[in-house]
Structure formats: structure tokens, C-alpha cells
């Protein structure tokens, strides 16, 4: 079927040609048949530049006829471009219905491709055709679709064309605000040496002035458009379009002479240069003009001529058929989009439900964790208060021990003085009586069991060493060392410590060391920069963990917290 379409194109192109020309086209077909689609399209472009439109159509048709559902992405893209290029030629020839049909076919293929760079051209050209048929609203909708793609697929040329068309057509729908918005965007893209953009700047501003009812200012813009087009020797279509807007403006202010003058210029130029849609419009305007003047004969002549050309060129019936095809395609595409949106919405709802469940779990977990944190915080507060109370108690104990020690030393000093006086008295009494006192008790003390008096004396000596020296703060302080210092043996010392203090040597020594540690931790002036390890070593502990355990067992507080509270109290 695809090749039948190509053959029909060939037949339509070759109709009326001599046999030699037909042989030439057959030769062309055989020559390009094995070329890649991209090269065929480039060859078609070369023929189009040389004004060989029929040959270009044949080449473009060969390219788009290669389309198949299993074609590669690249091949599909060039098939769509083939439709686009063929439709462009049809448009130039005034075959607007055929052009629209090919644009729609190419659009369907191109919209299925991943590469969307040429999609804007399809939308722009389809919009042009709808505007030619005065369906401005639909034309604007296609222009806006194309313009929406400009950010994703930048193309300054197509973007400018879309904005220019939007600015002009919005004037015909009286949407002045939009027209000005798009016009200002085109002005930012204008360059001093760009002839077309400078012409469109003048022309579109005239259209905006017309839509605002500023006809005389508008006519000045259109006169400038005419001068610019003539001076720059632009394509006749630009000059013809400016003439059309001039006679329309003069008609609104009832200047019949100027109206008919520019109408005549537009009509002749459009007919001469095959500007079909403008030529048809001038025939219609001639018919209306002469009918209003009462010249029925001329009015009928131009009307019949207008209708004849309109039927052949516009072919409204075929256009509506193609338009309906496009409408059904758009409906189908919209339905698919709606279906996809529904499916996407369902997936989102499922995802939202899942997220809600996860969120509920997270919130529940947060509530539990928050509750636990509050409990931990409360417990921590209680522990802090307990530590504070224990610290205060330990501080009071340190102060009390220091006071009691000083008081005890005072009493012991008095007792020692009294005992010395008593000893002197006894010596005097013994000298007067000739009696001698036997003091040889040391050897007996060391070899026989201790009596109460000896135990008391040994306990006093032990207490004196512990309270008046810092020997216990050495890490090599042992039971044997203490026994040596009190002139006794370790068995007696151990016996006295157990019986007097109800504890073994290790616990006995720990209490003194921890008591000294508390004093040093409180003394922030001298020991404020000491670490816990340093404090432990300073009171005779080789192991920090042993010190921490002993300190906590006796005071109820870890030494680090004790040190922190001592510093806070000093601050």
C-alpha cells in the first residue's frame, strides 16, 4: 500500500510530461531506492531549493513510504520528517487539505518517537493551516503546544515563528493581553540585521494597534511594513499581506478610494505570485465591496470566481474530513492520556497508602521513642538529683572527717601531755622507793598473743600512720609495709584491722584512698585539671576501672560526676 501511494505521487507529478521526463523520474527512483532515508530527504531538499517541487515530493514520499511498526527509532523519525517535508510543499502549492492530512500522519509517527526535536514544527504548521481556515482557537492551541516544548528542545528559529504567529493570531481573537505578551518576547529575539524579524516587528505591532482600535496608528505601521518590504526586496507574500491589512484598515474608516486601491494592489500581487489564500480573500472582498456599491454584475463575477477557486483549493468538505480524523486522533490520544493518568493515579494512591502506613508506623515508633526518652529524661533527672544528694552527703562527710580529725588530734595531744606528766611522776616515785619498772615487753609483745592493751596500742599506731602520712597513696603500699611502719608483723596488723574495723586490709585501705580522692576532687584549685586516671594514680590505684568501682561502691557516685559537680560548686 505504501508503494502504491508513492506511485500515485509519481503519476500525479508526471502527468503531462513527455516520455523522456517520465524515464528521468523512473531513473531517479531506481537511483535513490537503496539510499538511506536521511540522504533521500537531503536530496529532496536540494531539489526543493532549485524550485523542482514535484521531484522533491517524489523523494520525500519515498522516505515516508518506508515506515513500518518494527522500523528502528531513527527510521521512524525520518519517515515522519518525510511527511513533514511533503506537507510543506503541498502548503506552498496551496493544497492545504492535503498538507494537513500529511502533517497529521507524520505527527502520529513522530509523537511515538523518543526524539521530539521536530515536534514543534508539526504543531506550528498544523496551526498555520487551521488559521488559514479561520479556526483561530484551534490554531492557537497548536502554537501553544509547540511553544511549550521550546524549553525542553531549544530551537530559536521555530520558537520565534511560534511566538510571531501567536502574537498575530491573538489579535484576530481580540486577546490583546496575550498578543502583547508574545510580541514582547519576539522583540527580545529580534536582531538588527534580520530582515524578516524586523518586518514582523513592524507588522505585528500594526495588528495590535488594530485590535486596540487605533486604526490611524496601525495604518502608519502597515505603510512602514510596505516600505520595509520593498526596500529589502522581500518575498511578495510579505508585501501582499501588508496591502491586505491596509485596505482592511481603510475599509473600517470608510475610505473607499484607499480601500479599493490597496485591494487592487493586493489582488494583482497575490494572483501573480500564486499567493492562493490571499488571492481568494481579495476576490471575496471585491464581491462584498461591489455588492455594497450595488454593482450586482461585478459582485456576482467575483463571488463566482471566489467560490470556484475556494472549492478547488480549500475543498472544505475534504478539510472537514481530515479535521475530523485529526479530532478523533486527538480524542484517542486524550483518552489514552486519561487512561494513563488513571493508572498513574491508582499507583500514586497505592503508594500514598503505603506511605501512610509507613508514616503511621514511624509516628507510632516516634511516640514510643518519645515516651521512652521522656522516661529516660525523668530517670536521668532523678539520677542527677540522687547524685547531687550523694555528692552533698559525701562533701559533708569530707568536711566532718576533717573536723573530727582535727578535734581528735587536739585531744590526743592533751592526753599525750598528761601521760608524759604521769610518767615523770611515776619515775620520781620509783626513784624514791628504790623500785625499778621492767620495760622489756617488746620481745614478749612480738612472740605471744596480743592482749587488749597491745591491740589498742597497735590500733592507735595504725590509725596514726593512716591519718598522718600519705603512705597509703603509694601504689606499692601493702599489709607488710604497714606492719613494718608500726613495728609489728603483718599477722597482728591484719588481726587488729579485722577486729577493730570489721573489715579486711583491702577494704580498709580503699576507704582511706577514696576519702583522699574525694578531698582531691573537691580541691579544684590544685587538682581541677587532673583526669580521673591521674586522680586514681595519685591515691595509689594502678587501674582506673578498679578506682572507679571502689569510688562508686563507697560514695554511690562515679568519680567523673563527682568531679563535675565539684567544679560546678566552685563556679
Order of alpha helices (4+ residues) and beta strands (2+ residues): alpha-alpha-alpha-alpha-alpha-alpha-alpha-alpha-alpha-alpha-alpha-alpha-alpha-alpha-alpha-alpha-alpha-alpha-alpha-alpha-alpha-alpha-alpha-alpha-alpha-alpha
